[in-house]
């Protein structure tokens, strides 16, 4: 908040950088929630990296404009557009056909406006440049926050204030673990206190890992705690995927299938709850989804959509990838080109 310096009149741009699973999105959302009441125009554009790959930058340009110009001041999807927005705004945005068109409309619509924009998980400089344009296009008092794993994209061109997000310290890590493992301020006794400290010391200060392991151990017998600690100690170089897999391995069959579907089929990215599909499989999705949520493996959004952290998504896709060297014999496909190649091959064979 000090770096953003809300009382400072000029436009400011803050770049939050750090490794995956360290809490960049959580921090950016907290800043957004704290600042939002001071702005009439705002947008939190989540998962820029993934959305730009799936839909392209033109889609994101339209998403940003619709969110900022939305008269109801709520973050919505493009599919939810209604007639409450001024017709000129809707027409101008719908007329965007390429990235250059999008930049022209962004400049026209945002010029002079005091806006709050968060671009979450940016991985190329072009994404920032094509979504925000020039800083001097924005009105006095505007604030832009960017989160990224790649510090280098923040260091050229527009002046961006840098903030490195590092692992939380040992005391913070222990408290976070206790919050998820016990749902209270302290462990039940000295034995569990020692085990908690040993586990946190082993897994380090990445919040995602701490939350997942803590949630997994909540209510478990001490034997599970000790076995988990030994598993964690046996993992080389604190490999994040292997630490997260401890929780995945403990799921039942139906929970694993739902987890892998969410990870591989992008339900979380489109804010879709695919319960209708799992109901057809007799998976009792509402129960299993609640379990996955209680284990911090997914998050249920206010609108019922499902969200999964990138590291957990990568874990799920890695598990499916290891099923077979032949993509056509894996349980799920998520790369469209790969799926098309398989379909064409089978069509020829038939």
TIROTOR-459107 format. One record per atom (N, C-alpha, C): y, x, z; residue in three letters. Coordinates in steps of 0.1 Angstrom, whole numbers, padded with zeros to 4 digits, always signed. Layout:
# residues N
YXZAla/...
# end
This chain:
# residues 350
-0012+0008+0000Unk/+0000+0000+0000Unk/+0013+0009+0000Unk/+0012+0020+0007Unk/+0024+0029+0007Unk/+0026+0034-0007Unk/+0015+0038-0014Unk/+0017+0043-0027Unk/+0022+0033-0037Unk/+0018+0021-0035Unk/+0023+0010-0044Unk/+0038+0007-0041Unk/+0042+0009-0028Unk/+0055+0007-0023Unk/+0062-0006-0029Unk/+0058-0017-0024Unk/+0062-0030-0030Unk/+0077-0031-0030Unk/+0085-0025-0021Unk/+0099-0027-0021Unk/+0106-0018-0031Unk/+0099-0009-0037Unk/+0104+0000-0047Unk/+0106-0008-0060Unk/+0118-0008-0066Unk/+0121-0017-0077Unk/+0115-0014-0090Unk/+0112-0002-0093Unk/+0107+0002-0106Unk/+0092-0002-0107Unk/+0087-0002-0119Unk/+0073-0004-0122Unk/+0064+0007-0116Unk/+0053+0004-0110Unk/+0044+0014-0105Unk/+0030+0011-0109Unk/+0023+0022-0112Unk/+0009+0021-0116Unk/+0000+0030-0107Unk/-0010+0025-0101Unk/-0018+0032-0092Unk/-0032+0033-0097Unk/-0038+0045-0098Unk/-0051+0047-0103Unk/-0060+0051-0091Unk/-0070+0043-0088Unk/-0080+0045-0078Unk/-0092+0051-0084Unk/-0096+0063-0081Unk/-0108+0070-0087Unk/-0118+0074-0076Unk/-0130+0075-0080Unk/-0141+0079-0072Unk/-0154+0075-0078Unk/-0166+0080-0072Unk/-0179+0078-0077Unk/-0183+0063-0076Unk/-0194+0060-0083Unk/-0199+0046-0082Unk/-0204+0043-0068Unk/-0202+0030-0064Unk/-0207+0025-0052Unk/-0199+0029-0040Unk/-0187+0034-0042Unk/-0179+0039-0031Unk/-0169+0029-0026Unk/-0167+0018-0033Unk/-0159+0007-0029Unk/-0145+0005-0036Unk/-0144+0010-0048Unk/-0132+0010-0055Unk/-0128-0005-0058Unk/-0137-0013-0063Unk/-0134-0027-0066Unk/-0131-0035-0053Unk/-0138-0032-0042Unk/-0134-0039-0030Unk/-0120-0035-0025Unk/-0116-0023-0026Unk/-0103-0019-0022Unk/-0092-0025-0032Unk/-0095-0025-0045Unk/-0086-0031-0054Unk/-0084-0046-0051Unk/-0095-0053-0048Unk/-0094-0067-0045Unk/-0086-0070-0033Unk/-0088-0061-0023Unk/-0080-0063-0010Unk/-0065-0061-0013Unk/-0062-0051-0021Unk/-0048-0049-0025Unk/-0042-0061-0032Unk/-0050-0066-0042Unk/-0046-0078-0050Unk/-0044-0090-0041Unk/-0053-0092-0032Unk/-0051-0104-0023Unk/-0039-0103-0014Unk/-0036-0090-0010Unk/-0024-0088-0001Unk/-0011-0089-0009Unk/-0011-0086-0021Unk/+0002-0086-0029Unk/+0004-0099-0037Unk/-0006-0107-0039Unk/-0005-0117-0049Unk/+0006-0128-0046Unk/+0009-0130-0034Unk/+0019-0140-0030Unk/+0033-0136-0035Unk/+0035-0123-0038Unk/+0048-0118-0042Unk/+0050-0119-0057Unk/+0040-0124-0065Unk/+0041-0125-0079Unk/+0038-0139-0085Unk/+0046-0142-0095Unk/+0043-0155-0102Unk/+0033-0153-0114Unk/+0032-0140-0118Unk/+0022-0137-0129Unk/+0013-0126-0125Unk/+0000-0129-0126Unk/-0010-0119-0121Unk/-0023-0121-0128Unk/-0031-0110-0127Unk/-0045-0110-0133Unk/-0053-0100-0126Unk/-0065-0103-0122Unk/-0075-0093-0118Unk/-0086-0093-0129Unk/-0086-0083-0137Unk/-0096-0082-0148Unk/-0107-0073-0144Unk/-0119-0080-0140Unk/-0130-0073-0135Unk/-0139-0067-0145Unk/-0146-0056-0142Unk/-0156-0050-0151Unk/-0151-0048-0165Unk/-0140-0041-0167Unk/-0134-0038-0180Unk/-0144-0030-0188Unk/-0151-0021-0182Unk/-0161-0012-0189Unk/-0172-0020-0195Unk/-0178-0029-0188Unk/-0189-0037-0193Unk/-0184-0048-0203Unk/-0173-0054-0200Unk/-0168-0065-0208Unk/-0163-0060-0222Unk/-0157-0048-0222Unk/-0153-0043-0234Unk/-0164-0039-0244Unk/-0176-0035-0238Unk/-0187-0032-0246Unk/-0194-0044-0251Unk/-0194-0055-0243Unk/-0201-0067-0248Unk/-0192-0075-0257Unk/-0179-0076-0254Unk/-0171-0086-0261Unk/-0159-0079-0269Unk/-0156-0066-0266Unk/-0145-0060-0273Unk/-0132-0061-0266Unk/-0122-0053-0270Unk/-0109-0053-0263Unk/-0101-0065-0267Unk/-0103-0071-0278Unk/-0095-0083-0282Unk/-0098-0094-0272Unk/-0111-0096-0269Unk/-0115-0106-0259Unk/-0108-0104-0246Unk/-0107-0091-0241Unk/-0101-0088-0229Unk/-0086-0090-0229Unk/-0080-0087-0241Unk/-0065-0090-0242Unk/-0062-0104-0240Unk/-0071-0113-0247Unk/-0069-0127-0245Unk/-0071-0132-0231Unk/-0082-0126-0225Unk/-0085-0130-0211Unk/-0073-0127-0202Unk/-0068-0115-0203Unk/-0056-0111-0195Unk/-0044-0120-0197Unk/-0041-0123-0210Unk/-0029-0132-0212Unk/-0032-0146-0207Unk/-0043-0151-0209Unk/-0046-0165-0204Unk/-0045-0165-0189Unk/-0050-0155-0182Unk/-0050-0155-0168Unk/-0035-0154-0163Unk/-0028-0145-0169Unk/-0014-0143-0164Unk/-0005-0155-0167Unk/-0007-0161-0178Unk/+0002-0172-0182Unk/-0004-0186-0178Unk/-0015-0186-0171Unk/-0021-0198-0166Unk/-0011-0205-0156Unk/-0007-0217-0159Unk/+0003-0224-0150Unk/-0003-0227-0136Unk/-0017-0229-0136Unk/-0023-0232-0123Unk/-0025-0220-0114Unk/-0021-0208-0120Unk/-0022-0196-0112Unk/-0036-0193-0106Unk/-0046-0196-0114Unk/-0060-0193-0109Unk/-0067-0184-0120Unk/-0075-0175-0116Unk/-0083-0166-0125Unk/-0094-0174-0131Unk/-0094-0177-0144Unk/-0104-0185-0151Unk/-0109-0178-0163Unk/-0120-0184-0169Unk/-0125-0178-0181Unk/-0119-0185-0193Unk/-0119-0178-0204Unk/-0113-0183-0216Unk/-0119-0197-0220Unk/-0132-0199-0217Unk/-0138-0212-0220Unk/-0132-0224-0213Unk/-0124-0221-0202Unk/-0119-0231-0194Unk/-0104-0235-0198Unk/-0100-0230-0209Unk/-0086-0233-0214Unk/-0084-0248-0215Unk/-0073-0253-0210Unk/-0069-0267-0212Unk/-0055-0267-0217Unk/-0049-0279-0218Unk/-0036-0282-0224Unk/-0025-0280-0214Unk/-0028-0275-0202Unk/-0017-0273-0192Unk/-0008-0262-0195Unk/-0012-0252-0203Unk/-0004-0241-0207Unk/+0005-0245-0218Unk/+0017-0239-0219Unk/+0026-0242-0230Unk/+0019-0240-0244Unk/+0021-0249-0253Unk/+0014-0248-0266Unk/+0016-0235-0273Unk/+0029-0230-0273Unk/+0032-0218-0279Unk/+0024-0206-0274Unk/+0022-0206-0261Unk/+0014-0195-0255Unk/+0000-0196-0260Unk/-0006-0208-0260Unk/-0020-0210-0264Unk/-0022-0205-0279Unk/-0012-0210-0287Unk/-0013-0207-0301Unk/-0012-0192-0304Unk/-0002-0186-0297Unk/+0000-0171-0299Unk/-0012-0163-0295Unk/-0018-0167-0284Unk/-0030-0160-0279Unk/-0042-0162-0288Unk/-0044-0175-0292Unk/-0056-0178-0301Unk/-0054-0171-0315Unk/-0042-0168-0319Unk/-0040-0162-0332Unk/-0042-0147-0332Unk/-0046-0141-0320Unk/-0049-0127-0320Unk/-0062-0124-0327Unk/-0061-0116-0337Unk/-0073-0113-0345Unk/-0078-0098-0343Unk/-0069-0090-0339Unk/-0073-0076-0337Unk/-0065-0070-0326Unk/-0068-0057-0323Unk/-0062-0051-0311Unk/-0047-0050-0313Unk/-0042-0046-0325Unk/-0028-0045-0327Unk/-0021-0058-0325Unk/-0027-0069-0330Unk/-0021-0082-0327Unk/-0020-0085-0312Unk/-0031-0081-0305Unk/-0031-0083-0291Unk/-0020-0076-0284Unk/-0017-0064-0288Unk/-0007-0056-0281Unk/+0007-0062-0284Unk/+0009-0067-0296Unk/+0022-0073-0299Unk/+0024-0086-0291Unk/+0014-0094-0289Unk/+0015-0106-0280Unk/+0017-0102-0266Unk/+0010-0092-0261Unk/+0012-0087-0247Unk/+0026-0083-0245Unk/+0031-0075-0255Unk/+0045-0071-0253Unk/+0055-0082-0253Unk/+0052-0092-0262Unk/+0061-0104-0263Unk/+0061-0112-0250Unk/+0048-0115-0245Unk/+0047-0124-0234Unk/+0049-0118-0220Unk/+0047-0105-0219Unk/+0049-0099-0206Unk/+0062-0092-0204Unk/+0070-0091-0215Unk/+0082-0083-0215Unk/+0092-0089-0204Unk/+0096-0080-0195Unk/+0105-0084-0185Unk/+0100-0092-0173Unk/+0087-0095-0174Unk/+0081-0103-0163Unk/+0076-0094-0152Unk/+0078-0098-0140Unk/+0073-0091-0128Unk/+0058-0095-0126Unk/+0049-0086-0130Unk/+0035-0089-0130Unk/+0027-0080-0121Unk/+0015-0086-0116Unk/+0006-0078-0109Unk/-0007-0078-0117Unk/-0012-0066-0121Unk/-0024-0065-0130Unk/-0033-0055-0123Unk/-0046-0059-0122Unk/-0057-0050-0118Unk/-0067-0049-0129Unk/-0069-0037-0133Unk/-0079-0034-0143Unk/-0091-0027-0136Unk/-0102-0034-0134Unk/-0113-0029-0126Unk/-0123-0022-0135Unk/-0127-0010-0131Unk/-0138-0002-0137Unk/-0134+0001-0152Unk/-0124+0008-0154Unk/-0120+0013-0167Unk/-0127+0026-0170Unk/-0132+0028-0182Unk/-0138+0041-0185Unk/-0133+0048-0197Unk/-0123+0042-0204Unk/-0116+0049-0215Unk/-0101+0047-0214Unk/-0094+0057-0218Unk/-0079+0056-0217Unk/-0074+0044-0226Unk/-0081+0042-0237Unk/-0077+0032-0247Unk/-0077+0018-0240Unk/-0086+0016-0231Unk/-0086+0003-0225Unk/-0074+0000-0217Unk/-0069+0009-0210Unk/-0056+0007-0203Unk/-0044+0006-0213Unk/-0044+0015-0223Unk/-0033+0014-0232Unk/-0032+0001-0240Unk/-0044-0004-0244Unk/-0044-0016-0252Unk/-0043-0029-0244Unk/-0045-0028-0231Unk/-0044-0040-0223Unk/-0031-0042-0216Unk/-0025-0030-0213Unk/-0012-0031-0206Unk/+0000-0026-0215Unk/-0003-0018-0225Unk/+0007-0013-0234Unk/+0015-0002-0227Unk/+0028-0003-0229Unk/+0037+0007-0222Unk/+0042+0001-0209Unk/+0043+0010-0199Unk/+0047+0005-0186Unk/+0061-0001-0187Unk/+0070+0004-0196Unk/+0083-0001-0196Unk/+0084-0015-0203Unk/+0073-0020-0208Unk/+0073-0034-0213Unk/+0073-0044-0201Unk/+0069-0039-0190Unk/+0068-0048-0178Unk/+0081-0049-0171Unk/+0083-0060-0164Unk/+0095-0062-0156Unk/+0096-0054-0144Unk/+0108-0053-0139Unk/+0111-0046-0126Unk/+0102-0051-0115Unk/+0096-0042-0107Unk/+0088-0046-0096Unk/+0074-0049-0099Unk/+0070-0047-0112Unk/+0056-0049-0116Unk/+0047-0039-0110Unk/+0034-0042-0107Unk/+0025-0033-0102Unk/+0012-0034-0110Unk/+0006-0022-0113Unk/-0006-0022-0121Unk/-0016-0013-0113Unk/-0028-0018-0110Unk/-0038-0010-0103Unk/-0050-0008-0113Unk/-0055+0004-0114Unk/-0066+0007-0122Unk/-0077+0014-0113Unk/-0090+0009-0115Unk/-0101+0016-0108Unk/-0109+0023-0119Unk/-0114+0034-0116Unk/-0122+0042-0126Unk/-0131+0052-0119Unk/-0142+0056-0125Unk/-0150+0067-0120Unk/-0145+0080-0126Unk/-0137+0079-0137Unk/-0133+0091-0145Unk/-0118+0094-0142Unk/-0116+0103-0134Unk/-0102+0107-0130Unk/-0094+0111-0142Unk/-0100+0118-0152Unk/-0093+0124-0163Unk/-0085+0114-0172Unk/-0090+0101-0172Unk/-0083+0091-0181Unk/-0070+0087-0174Unk/-0068+0091-0162Unk/-0056+0087-0155Unk/-0045+0098-0155Unk/-0049+0109-0161Unk/-0040+0121-0160Unk/-0032+0124-0173Unk/-0032+0115-0183Unk/-0024+0118-0195Unk/-0017+0105-0198Unk/-0006+0107-0206Unk/+0002+0096-0210Unk/+0011+0090-0199Unk/+0010+0077-0197Unk/+0018+0071-0187Unk/+0016+0077-0173Unk/+0027+0077-0166Unk/+0027+0083-0152Unk/+0019+0073-0143Unk/+0008+0078-0138Unk/+0000+0070-0129Unk/-0002+0078-0116Unk/+0001+0071-0105Unk/-0001+0076-0091Unk/-0016+0076-0088Unk/-0021+0088-0084Unk/-0036+0089-0082Unk/-0039+0087-0067Unk/-0050+0080-0065Unk/-0056+0079-0052Unk/-0071+0081-0053Unk/-0076+0091-0046Unk/-0091+0094-0046Unk/-0097+0086-0034Unk/-0107+0078-0038Unk/-0114+0071-0027Unk/-0127+0079-0024Unk/-0128+0083-0012Unk/-0139+0091-0008Unk/-0149+0084+0001Unk/-0161+0090+0004Unk/-0170+0083+0012Unk/-0164+0081+0026Unk/-0168+0069+0032Unk/-0163+0066+0046Unk/-0169+0076+0056Unk/-0161+0079+0067Unk/-0166+0089+0076Unk/-0178+0083+0084Unk/-0183+0092+0093Unk/-0196+0088+0100Unk/-0194+0077+0109Unk/-0183+0076+0116Unk/-0181+0064+0125Unk/-0179+0051+0117Unk/-0172+0052+0106Unk/-0171+0039+0098Unk/-0184+0035+0092Unk/-0192+0045+0088Unk/-0205+0043+0082Unk/-0214+0036+0092Unk/-0214+0042+0104Unk/-0223+0036+0114Unk/-0219+0022+0118Unk/-0206+0019+0119Unk/-0201+0005+0122Unk/-0205-0004+0111Unk/-0204+0000+0098Unk/-0207-0009+0087Unk/-0222-0011+0087Unk/-0230-0001+0090Unk/-0245-0003+0090Unk/-0248-0013+0101Unk/-0242-0011+0113Unk/-0245-0020+0124Unk/-0241-0035+0121Unk/-0230-0036+0114Unk/-0226-0050+0111Unk/-0236-0057+0102Unk/-0243-0050+0094Unk/-0253-0056+0085Unk/-0267-0056+0091Unk/-0270-0046+0099Unk/-0283-0046+0105Unk/-0285-0055+0117Unk/-0274-0057+0124Unk/-0275-0065+0136Unk/-0266-0077+0137Unk/-0256-0078+0128Unk/-0247-0089+0128Unk/-0239-0089+0141Unk/-0238-0078+0147Unk/-0230-0077+0160Unk/-0224-0063+0161Unk/-0217-0061+0172Unk/-0210-0049+0173Unk/-0218-0036+0177Unk/-0230-0038+0183Unk/-0237-0027+0187Unk/-0252-0030+0186Unk/-0261-0019+0185Unk/-0275-0022+0184Unk/-0281-0028+0197Unk/-0293-0032+0196Unk/-0299-0039+0208Unk/-0301-0030+0220Unk/-0305-0017+0217Unk/-0307-0008+0228Unk/-0305+0007+0223Unk/-0307+0016+0232Unk/-0305+0030+0228Unk/-0314+0035+0217Unk/-0327+0030+0217Unk/-0336+0034+0207Unk/-0331+0030+0193Unk/-0327+0018+0191Unk/-0322+0014+0178Unk/-0308+0021+0175Unk/-0301+0024+0185Unk/-0289+0032+0183Unk/-0291+0045+0177Unk/-0302+0052+0182Unk/-0305+0065+0177Unk/-0311+0064+0163Unk/-0319+0054+0161Unk/-0324+0052+0147Unk/-0313+0049+0137Unk/-0304+0041+0141Unk/-0292+0037+0133Unk/-0284+0050+0129Unk/-0282+0058+0139Unk/-0274+0071+0136Unk/-0282+0080+0127Unk/-0295+0081+0129Unk/-0303+0089+0120Unk/-0303+0084+0106Unk/-0304+0071+0104Unk/-0304+0065+0091Unk/-0291+0067+0084Unk/-0280+0065+0091Unk/-0267+0066+0085Unk/-0264+0081+0081Unk/-0269+0090+0090Unk/-0267+0104+0087Unk/-0275+0108+0074Unk/-0286+0101+0072Unk/-0295+0105+0060Unk/-0289+0099+0047Unk/-0284+0087+0048Unk/-0279+0080+0035Unk/-0265+0084+0032Unk/-0257+0089+0041Unk/-0243+0093+0037Unk/-0234+0081+0038Unk/-0222+0083+0032Unk/-0211+0073+0034Unk/-0208+0064+0022Unk/-0218+0061+0014Unk/-0215+0051+0003Unk/-0217+0037+0008Unk/-0207+0029+0008Unk/-0208+0016+0014Unk/-0219+0007+0009Unk/-0221+0007-0004Unk/-0232-0001-0010Unk/-0245+0002-0004Unk/-0249+0015-0003Unk/-0262+0019+0002Unk/-0263+0015+0017Unk/-0252+0017+0024Unk/-0252+0013+0038Unk/-0255-0002+0040Unk/-0248-0010+0032Unk/-0250-0025+0033Unk/-0264-0029+0029Unk/-0269-0023+0018Unk/-0282-0028+0014Unk/-0293-0024+0024Unk/-0293-0011+0028Unk/-0303-0007+0038Unk/-0302-0014+0051Unk/-0289-0016+0056Unk/-0287-0023+0068Unk/-0292-0037+0067Unk/-0289-0044+0056Unk/-0293-0058+0054Unk/-0308-0059+0054Unk/-0315-0049+0047Unk/-0329-0049+0046Unk/-0336-0048+0060Unk/-0330-0040+0068Unk/-0337-0037+0081Unk/-0334-0048+0092Unk/-0324-0057+0089Unk/-0321-0067+0099Unk/-0333-0075+0103Unk/-0336-0076+0115Unk/-0347-0084+0121Unk/-0361-0078+0119Unk/-0362-0066+0113Unk/-0375-0059+0110Unk/-0380-0053+0123Unk/-0393-0051+0123Unk/-0400-0044+0134Unk/-0396-0029+0134Unk/-0397-0023+0146Unk/-0393-0009+0147Unk/-0402+0000+0138Unk/-0414-0004+0135Unk/-0422+0004+0126Unk/-0416+0004+0112Unk/-0410-0007+0107Unk/-0404-0007+0094Unk/-0392+0002+0095Unk/-0384+0002+0106Unk/-0373+0011+0107Unk/-0377+0026+0106Unk/-0387+0029+0113Unk/-0392+0043+0113Unk/-0397+0047+0099Unk/-0405+0038+0093Unk/-0410+0041+0079Unk/-0399+0043+0069Unk/-0389+0034+0071Unk/-0377+0035+0061Unk/-0370+0048+0063Unk/-0368+0052+0075Unk/-0361+0065+0078Unk/-0369+0076+0071Unk/-0382+0076+0073Unk/-0390+0087+0066Unk/-0389+0086+0051Unk/-0389+0074+0046Unk/-0387+0073+0031Unk/-0374+0078+0026Unk/-0364+0075+0034Unk/-0350+0080+0030Unk/-0349+0095+0031Unk/-0356+0101+0041Unk/-0356+0115+0043Unk/-0363+0122+0031Unk/-0373+0115+0026Unk/-0381+0122+0015Unk/-0375+0121+0001Unk/-0364+0114+0000Unk/-0357+0113-0013Unk/-0349+0125-0016Unk/-0351+0131-0027Unk/-0344+0143-0031Unk/-0329+0140-0035Unk/-0320+0148-0030Unk/-0306+0148-0034Unk/-0300+0134-0032Unk/-0305+0127-0022Unk/-0299+0114-0019Unk/-0297+0105-0031Unk/-0308+0105-0040Unk/-0307+0097-0052Unk/-0305+0082-0049Unk/-0294+0077-0054Unk/-0290+0063-0050Unk/-0300+0053-0054Unk/-0305+0054-0067Unk/-0315+0044-0071Unk/-0327+0044-0063Unk/-0332+0055-0058Unk/-0344+0055-0050Unk/-0342+0049-0036Unk/-0330+0051-0031Unk/-0326+0045-0018Unk/-0325+0030-0019Unk/-0319+0025-0030Unk/-0318+0011-0032Unk/-0331+0005-0035Unk/-0340+0012-0041Unk/-0354+0007-0045Unk/-0362+0003-0033Unk/-0359+0009-0021Unk/-0366+0006-0009Unk/-0365-0009-0006Unk/-0353-0014-0008Unk/-0351-0029-0006Unk/-0357-0037-0016Unk/-0357-0032-0029Unk/-0363-0040-0040Unk/-0378-0041-0038Unk/-0384-0030-0034Unk/-0399-0029-0033Unk/-0404-0039-0022Unk/-0395-0043-0013Unk/-0399-0052-0002Unk/-0398-0067-0006Unk/-0393-0069-0018Unk/-0392-0083-0023Unk/-0405-0089-0027Unk/-0406-0102-0026Unk/-0418-0108-0032Unk/-0417-0109-0047Unk/-0428-0114-0054Unk/-0428-0114-0068Unk/-0417-0122-0074Unk/-0414-0134-0069Unk/-0404-0143-0075Unk/-0390-0137-0073Unk/-0388-0131-0061Unk/-0375-0125-0058Unk/-0372-0113-0068Unk/-0383-0106-0070Unk/-0382-0094-0079Unk/-0378-0099-0094Unk/-0385-0110-0098Unk/-0382-0115-0112Unk/-0367-0120-0113Unk/-0363-0127-0103Unk/-0349-0131-0103Unk/-0339-0120-0103Unk/-0342-0110-0094Unk/-0334-0098-0094Unk/-0333-0091-0107Unk/-0344-0089-0114Unk/-0344-0082-0127Unk/-0338-0090-0138Unk/-0339-0104-0137Unk/-0332-0112-0147Unk/-0317-0111-0145Unk/-0312-0111-0133Unk/-0298-0109-0131Unk/-0293-0096-0135Unk/-0301-0085-0132Unk/-0297-0072-0136Unk/-0297-0070-0151Unk/-0307-0075-0158Unk/-0309-0072-0172Unk/-0302-0082-0182Unk/-0301-0094-0178Unk/-0296-0105-0187Unk/-0282-0109-0185Unk/-0275-0102-0177Unk/-0260-0103-0176Unk/-0255-0117-0171Unk/-0263-0124-0163Unk/-0258-0136-0157Unk/-0247-0134-0148Unk/-0247-0123-0141Unk/-0236-0120-0131Unk/-0223-0116-0138Unk/-0224-0111-0150Unk/-0212-0107-0158Unk/-0205-0119-0163Unk/-0212-0129-0167Unk/-0206-0141-0172Unk/-0204-0152-0162Unk/-0207-0149-0149Unk/-0205-0158-0138Unk/-0213-0171-0140Unk/-0225-0169-0145Unk/-0234-0180-0147Unk/-0245-0180-0137Unk/-0249-0192-0132Unk/-0260-0193-0123Unk/-0272-0199-0131Unk/-0282-0191-0133Unk/-0293-0195-0142Unk/-0304-0202-0135Unk/-0301-0210-0125Unk/-0312-0216-0117Unk/-0321-0225-0125Unk/-0315-0231-0136Unk/-0323-0240-0144Unk/-0335-0233-0150Unk/-0333-0220-0154Unk/-0344-0212-0160Unk/-0354-0209-0149Unk/-0350-0205-0138Unk/-0359-0202-0127Unk/-0367-0214-0122Unk/-0360-0225-0122Unk/-0367-0238-0117Unk/-0379-0241-0127Unk/-0377-0238-0140Unk/-0388-0241-0149Unk/-0399-0231-0147Unk/-0397-0220-0140Unk/-0407-0210-0137Unk/-0413-0213-0123Unk/-0408-0224-0117Unk/-0413-0227-0103Unk/-0410-0216-0093Unk/-0398-0210-0094Unk/-0394-0199-0086Unk/-0386-0204-0073Unk/-0383-0216-0072Unk/-0375-0221-0061Unk/-0362-0213-0059Unk/-0354-0212-0069Unk/-0343-0203-0070Unk/-0333-0203-0059Unk/-0330-0215-0054Unk/-0319-0216-0043Unk/-0324-0208-0031Unk/-0337-0209-0028Unk/-0342-0201-0016Unk/-0341-0186-0019Unk/-0346-0183-0031Unk/-0348-0168-0034Unk/-0334-0162-0036Unk/-0324-0169-0041Unk/-0311-0164-0043Unk/-0304-0162-0030Unk/-0307-0171-0020Unk/-0301-0169-0007Unk/-0307-0156+0000Unk/-0320-0154-0003Unk/-0326-0142+0003Unk/-0320-0129-0003Unk/-0318-0129-0017Unk/-0312-0118-0023Unk/-0298-0115-0018Unk/-0291-0126-0016Unk/-0277-0125-0011Unk/-0277-0120+0003Unk/-0286-0124+0012Unk/-0287-0119+0025Unk/-0290-0105+0026Unk/-0297-0100+0016Unk/-0301-0086+0015Unk/-0290-0077+0008Unk/-0279-0083+0005Unk/-0267-0076-0001Unk/-0271-0071-0015Unk/-0281-0077-0022Unk/-0285-0073-0035Unk/-0277-0081-0046Unk/-0272-0092-0042Unk/-0263-0100-0051Unk/-0253-0106-0043Unk/-0242-0111-0049Unk/-0232-0119-0043Unk/-0230-0132-0050Unk/-0229-0143-0042Unk/-0227-0156-0048Unk/-0213-0159-0048Unk/-0207-0161-0060Unk/-0193-0164-0061Unk/-0189-0178-0056Unk/-0177-0181-0054Unk/-0172-0194-0049Unk/-0176-0205-0059Unk/-0176-0201-0072Unk/-0179-0211-0082Unk/-0194-0212-0085Unk/-0202-0205-0077Unk/-0217-0206-0078Unk/-0223-0195-0087Unk/-0214-0188-0094Unk/-0219-0177-0103Unk/-0224-0166-0094Unk/-0232-0157-0101Unk/-0238-0146-0094Unk/-0232-0133-0098Unk/-0230-0124-0089Unk/-0225-0111-0092Unk/-0234-0100-0086Unk/-0236-0089-0094Unk/-0244-0078-0089Unk/-0236-0065-0092Unk/-0237-0056-0082Unk/-0230-0043-0084Unk/-0237-0035-0095Unk/-0229-0027-0102Unk/-0233-0019-0113Unk/-0245-0010-0109Unk/-0245-0004-0097Unk/-0256+0004-0093Unk/-0269-0003-0092Unk/-0268-0016-0087Unk/-0280-0024-0086Unk/-0285-0029-0100Unk/-0275-0032-0108Unk/-0279-0035-0122Unk/-0286-0023-0129Unk/-0281-0011-0127Unk/-0287+0000-0133Unk/-0301+0002-0127Unk/-0303+0000-0115Unk/-0316+0001-0109Unk/-0326-0009-0115Unk/-0322-0022-0117Unk/-0330-0032-0123Unk/-0334-0028-0137Unk/-0324-0023-0145Unk/-0327-0019-0159Unk/-0336-0007-0160Unk/-0335+0002-0150Unk/-0343+0014-0149Unk/-0358+0010-0147Unk/-0360+0000-0138Unk/-0373-0005-0134Unk/-0380-0011-0147Unk/-0372-0019-0154Unk/-0378-0025-0166Unk/-0380-0015-0177Unk/-0371-0005-0178Unk/-0373+0006-0188Unk/-0386+0013-0186Unk/-0390+0015-0173Unk/-0402+0023-0170Unk/-0415+0015-0172Unk/-0413+0002-0175Unk/-0426-0006-0177Unk/-0434-0001-0189Unk/-0427+0003-0200Unk/-0434+0008-0211Unk/-0425+0016-0220Unk/-0431+0026-0227Unk/-0423+0034-0236Unk/-0418+0026-0248Unk/-0426+0016-0252Unk/-0423+0007-0263Unk/-0414-0004-0258Unk/-0402-0005-0263Unk/-0393-0016-0258Unk/-0399-0030-0261Unk/-0407-0031-0271Unk/-0413-0044-0275Unk/-0423-0049-0264Unk/-0428-0040-0256Unk/-0437-0043-0246Unk/-0431-0044-0232Unk/-0418-0044-0231Unk/-0411-0045-0218Unk/-0409-0060-0215Unk/-0407-0063-0203Unk/-0405-0077-0199Unk/-0391-0083-0203Unk/-0382-0074-0205Unk/-0368-0079-0208Unk/-0361-0069-0218Unk/-0353-0075-0226Unk/-0345-0067-0235Unk/-0330-0071-0233Unk/-0321-0061-0232Unk/-0307-0065-0230Unk/-0298-0058-0240Unk/-0303-0050-0249Unk/-0295-0044-0260Unk/-0298-0052-0272Unk/-0287-0058-0278Unk/-0289-0067-0289Unk/-0295-0060-0301Unk/-0291-0048-0304Unk/-0296-0041-0316Unk/-0311-0038-0314Unk/-0315-0035-0302Unk/-0329-0032-0299Unk/-0338-0045-0301Unk/-0332-0056-0296Unk/-0339-0069-0297Unk/-0341-0073-0312Unk/-0330-0071-0320Unk/-0331-0074-0334Unk/-0341-0066-0342Unk/-0341-0053-0338Unk/-0351-0044-0345Unk/-0365-0049-0342Unk/-0368-0053-0330Unk/-0381-0057-0326Unk/-0385-0070-0333Unk/-0375-0080-0334Unk/-0378-0092-0341Unk/-0380-0090-0356Unk/-0373-0081-0362Unk/-0375-0078-0376Unk/-0388-0072-0379Unk/-0392-0063-0370Unk/-0405-0056-0371Unk/-0416-0066-0370Unk/-0416-0075-0361Unk/-0426-0085-0359Unk/-0427-0095-0371Unk/-0415-0098-0376Unk/-0414-0107-0388Unk/-0421-0101-0400Unk/-0419-0088-0402Unk/-0426-0081-0413Unk/-0441-0081-0411Unk/-0445-0078-0398Unk/-0459-0077-0395Unk/-0466-0091-0397Unk/-0459-0101-0395Unk/-0465-0115-0396Unk/-0466-0119-0411Unk/
# end
